[in-house]
Amino acid sequence: MNIYKNFVILCLMLTMGVATSVMAEEKGCGHAGGSYTSYVNPWIGTGGHGHVFIGANVPFGYVQLGPTEHTHGWDWCSGYHISDSILVGFGHQHLSGTGIGDLGDIAFLPVKHCCQTEVKFAHQNEFVRPGYYSIKLSEPNVFVELTATKRVGFQRYTFGADNQRGMVALNLAQGIGWDHVSESRMTLESPTTITGFRRSKGWANDQWVYFAAEFSTPLKVKKQVGDTLGVFIIEDITKPVLIKCGLSAVSIDDAKANLQAELPGWDFNATVKAADEAWNDELGKIDIDTDNDDTRTIFYTALYHTMTAPSVFSDVTGRYRGADGQVHQGNFTNYTTFSLWDTYRAAYPLMTLIHPEKQADLAQTFLNIYKQQGKLPVWHLMGNETDCMVGNPGIPVLADMVLKGFVEDKALALEAMKTSAMLDERGMNLLKQYGYLPYDKDPTFETVAKGLEYALADWCVAQVAKQLGKKADYKYFFDRSMSYKKYFDPKTGFMRGKGSDGKFREPFNPFGAVHRQDDYTEGNAWQYTWLVPHDVHGLVSCFGGEKPFVEKFDSLFIASGDMGAEASPDISGLIGQYAHGNEPSHHILYMYNYVGQPWKGARLLRQTMHEMYFNDFDGLSGNEDVGQMSAWYVLSSMGLYQVEPAGGKFIIGSPLFKGITMNVGNGKTFTVKALDNSSDNIYVQSARLNGKPYTRSYLMFQDIVRGGTLELQMGPKPSAWGTKAKDRP
């Protein structure tokens, strides 16, 4: 399709004057005492391989309005990279931290003439904070400001005195990464309103976006070709031009309803303030006590990054586009953007602590997806199942919500989990036939990674079945969750690919990795041998006991070897062969608590938090992955992490701060005080829970959400705390 088709030029004729910008007018906004947004640095992760979104949005919003650059490869998956200096538009939807690019929908761009398709810019002219983005462009001379509500993007364009004919292009053909428009339409409904839709094919195989854009000044049609191409002129010559654009995946009428409900007026600064307040409300759910400004910034930026997704995917009318492609009416908030292979590990357990009010709607979304597509989500995007990554990652998330008491229809939840685990797709037919996934029978590779992910998901199904008293289901799925042992080779001490003849694949190199073309997924045998978070003690037994297990486990952090030229770029953030830059490693450091050596984990946890997270553009050790990389930091810096994929057993690590207070809902808070905490005093010496001595090296979910205080006495040397068998997780 010709890129210029569906490219509408909205010509804005304005007088030259200097507008009072939000950036200037509210320079101090967000920096007053008690304002958490002042601690957020959205630039963290815009360099390196972070792939984070930059722009204006509100927590969990459908709209992410921000700058979009040309796609130059993997590091432009969000549509933006700090190394670039050319813009192609300000799109209303972006992904954050993914390894595949999509969206970029409904993009506006100020231009000097109708044929201009890109604009050069300088990063020193950009400004961003939660809920607000601005940039001063020179060609054309225009000051661009962006803000948003959940379903509406709000733009303000102020043209300079030398700009005799300000123009803004609205491009429906433009997209990010794999995205390609397949159908679109635009209509001038009134002198100030343009509506239309965009249908595209990309990572999301069939995405629909309807929009209704209102302008603060009348549009005059200068040129129009059919209903797909038009040029419109704004005749107001004295004021900045404001554009409100409501989105919907359902219809133009719903886009209008979203616009009217969320942004009926034209007060741009008030909208920025409301977005700031929305972010403050969410960021304020965790208050930290630290004297280190960089650490505070890293923490609140990480917390900010955990709340770009999941994204609202229903309209104010209650309607939403389902996984079956049909429009449904709901009495709940439907969500999308589920990067579950990444986020089941930390992002969703964190949500159960600080966003309990969202759990029922998330659970309902999962169950509706199951009813509409026949299985739980794997990697769901804009109503589309992408089937990206391995395993059944929707099962741990739903199981965790069930076991923590957030799901009303537990029977349906168990049905959804069982059905999803018993399909014949993605290698599960082989699991049912052989009891494991033979590498010579699965043409899509990655059998060890798949098998280990299926095993932990099966354990989650078993725990829900146990809670519901379904003994046969419990036994079947628990037994299948032990299938991880079939990949373990006691001779080498690694998880290995096994053939249908029962023999391990040869030759074998535990360091070697070929991206998505070997027995592992974005990793090697050193990293995947430990992917048994549901049965750490069983894994210890595979090694023959704690002593040989610890010897091998210790070596993980000093092992050095060549992974090969075809290794995945996701294998990053290395300490020895521990790869913090990719999610399958995220539970590993906490496994030391299971063998009574929490001090070893504490040392490595502090090292990881200090070496893998920075207050800089390249401040992440790998992709943000829709909040997971940051969620690990948020939980770990508070001294807590859920290793088992469901159920709420939070392992105690080594908190970074003197104290944290977490709002856990229902008017209750949970506080962690780390007494005498410092860069030297990293080891827990003793603990008290609600004033009473506490010897266990873990807490249960209910211990946290009922409210209270955990006091940890920190010291410079390892102690006996948490080492006894009865005190281990």
Disulfide bonds with the S-S distance in Angstrom:
none
